[in-house]
Amino acid sequence: MTRYFELRDDRQSHTRWHLGTPIDEQGQEVDPWQFKKGKVLELGCVPRFPLDVPGGPLDYCWAAFSIPVVHGRVVQIIEKLRVQDVQFIPARVDGHEGPYFILNALRIIRCIDETRCKRIVHWTPEDDEPEKVGQYRVVSGMRIDPTRVGDAHLFRPWGWRVALVISEELKLAMEAEGITGTRFVEV
């Protein structure tokens, strides 16, 4: 059976960059939450990421609000594996040559295995967030049911869209190419 991993930003290095919130050509903030909705986006601009902390560039990292920013090397790997349901939105990073892109995962899969997670808390009507009722408020030690994933290689779990999950095949391809900035947590 295929194994899956949450793709995270490896924050261990003290010499690496940290990217801020994306802004448009007029310096206005680009809505960071739209990148977790699983929908094709037309931004009307090429977002720019300022450096919150200067440092060495990475092939993969989270900007503010956990927006996945990838170098063209990552795009090539994903395209070579013919991974579906992903959009690469051109982006710029202050002071660094690209190409850089926002990785916009377009597939949302209902796959969290609540019985195997360490801790699950759902949003309730008492939380005063009616649009979130039934979704996950907390998922700790996330585990998924691989039988619900189908042929997906890159997706976000329904109800917990802060997580970006990839297949073992994609993980191994990224490791073989020496992609920097990644941390993989089996789910």
C-alpha positions in Angstrom: 0.0 0.0 0.0 1.2 3.5 -0.8 2.5 5.6 2.1 1.7 9.3 2.5 3.5 12.2 4.1 2.6 15.6 5.2 5.0 18.0 3.4 6.2 20.6 5.9 8.7 23.4 5.9 11.9 22.3 7.7 12.5 25.2 10.0 15.7 23.8 11.6 18.3 25.9 9.7 19.2 29.2 11.3 20.7 30.5 8.0 17.6 30.1 5.9 15.2 32.7 4.7 11.7 33.2 6.0 9.1 34.7 3.6 6.4 37.1 4.5 2.9 37.7 3.3 2.5 38.0 -0.5 1.8 41.5 -1.9 0.8 42.7 -5.3 2.4 45.4 -7.5 0.8 48.2 -5.5 2.1 46.7 -2.2 -1.3 45.5 -1.1 -1.6 42.1 0.7 -2.7 39.2 -1.4 -5.4 37.2 0.5 -3.3 34.3 1.9 -6.3 32.0 2.7 -7.3 31.6 -0.9 -4.4 29.2 -1.5 -6.0 26.5 0.8 -9.4 26.4 -0.9 -8.6 23.8 -3.6 -9.7 26.0 -6.5 -7.9 27.3 -9.6 -6.9 31.0 -9.0 -6.6 33.9 -11.3 -4.7 36.6 -9.2 -4.4 39.3 -11.8 -0.8 39.9 -10.6 2.5 38.1 -9.9 2.6 38.1 -6.1 5.9 39.2 -4.5 7.2 37.7 -1.2 9.2 40.0 1.0 11.9 38.5 3.2 10.8 38.6 6.8 14.2 37.1 7.7 17.0 37.2 5.1 19.0 34.0 4.5 19.7 31.2 2.2 17.1 30.4 -0.4 15.1 27.2 -0.4 13.5 25.0 -3.1 10.4 24.5 -0.8 9.2 26.7 2.1 6.2 28.1 3.7 5.6 31.8 3.4 3.4 33.6 5.9 0.2 31.6 6.7 1.9 28.4 5.5 1.7 29.3 1.8 3.8 26.7 -0.1 6.4 28.5 -2.2 8.5 26.3 -4.6 11.4 26.8 -6.9 11.0 25.7 -10.6 13.0 22.5 -9.7 10.0 21.3 -7.6 7.7 22.1 -10.5 9.8 20.0 -12.8 9.6 17.0 -10.5 5.9 17.2 -10.1 5.4 17.6 -13.8 7.7 14.7 -14.6 5.6 12.5 -12.4 2.5 13.8 -14.1 0.9 14.8 -10.8 -2.6 16.1 -11.4 -4.7 18.6 -9.5 -2.0 21.2 -8.9 -1.6 24.8 -10.0 1.7 26.7 -10.1 1.2 30.4 -9.7 4.2 32.5 -10.8 5.6 34.5 -7.9 8.7 36.6 -7.0 10.9 36.5 -3.9 12.7 39.8 -3.0 16.3 39.7 -3.9 16.3 36.2 -5.5 16.2 35.0 -9.0 13.5 32.4 -9.7 11.6 30.9 -11.0 9.4 30.7 -7.9 5.8 29.6 -7.7 3.0 29.3 -5.2 2.0 25.6 -5.1 -1.8 25.6 -5.1 -3.2 22.1 -4.4 -6.5 21.7 -6.1 -7.6 18.4 -4.7 -9.3 18.1 -1.3 -9.9 14.5 0.0 -11.9 13.3 2.9 -9.3 10.9 4.3 -8.5 11.7 7.9 -8.7 8.6 10.0 -10.0 10.0 13.3 -9.5 6.7 15.2 -5.8 6.7 14.6 -5.1 10.4 15.1 -3.6 11.5 18.4 -6.2 14.2 19.1 -9.2 15.5 17.1 -11.4 18.5 18.0 -14.3 19.6 15.7 -15.7 23.1 15.4 -19.2 23.2 17.1 -22.1 25.7 16.9 -20.9 27.1 20.3 -17.6 28.2 18.6 -19.5 31.0 16.8 -18.0 30.0 13.4 -21.0 28.6 11.5 -19.1 28.0 8.2 -16.6 25.7 10.1 -19.1 23.5 12.1 -18.2 19.9 11.6 -14.7 20.6 10.3 -11.5 20.0 12.3 -10.5 22.6 14.8 -7.5 20.6 16.0 -5.8 17.6 14.4 -2.8 16.4 16.3 -0.8 13.4 15.1 -2.7 13.2 11.9 -3.2 9.8 10.3 -5.1 9.3 7.0 -6.9 6.3 5.5 -4.9 5.5 2.3 -7.8 3.6 0.9 -9.7 6.9 0.5 -6.9 8.6 -1.4 -7.2 6.9 -4.8 -4.5 7.9 -7.3 -3.7 11.3 -5.7 -0.1 12.3 -5.3 -0.6 15.7 -3.8 -3.7 17.0 -1.9 -5.1 18.6 1.2 -7.2 16.7 3.7 -10.9 17.8 3.9 -11.6 19.7 7.0 -7.8 20.3 7.7 -6.6 22.2 4.7 -3.6 23.6 6.5 -1.9 20.2 5.8 -0.4 19.4 2.4 0.0 15.6 1.8 2.1 13.9 -0.8 2.6 10.3 -1.9 5.8 8.4 -1.1 6.6 8.4 -4.8 6.7 12.2 -4.8 8.6 12.3 -1.5 11.3 9.9 -2.9 11.6 12.0 -6.1 12.1 15.2 -4.1 14.7 13.5 -1.9 16.5 12.1 -5.0 16.8 15.6 -6.5 18.1 17.1 -3.2 15.2 19.5 -2.8 15.9 21.9 0.1 13.6 23.0 2.8 11.4 19.9 3.1 10.4 17.9 6.1 8.2 14.8 5.7 6.0 13.4 8.4 4.3 10.1 7.7 0.5 10.3 8.0 
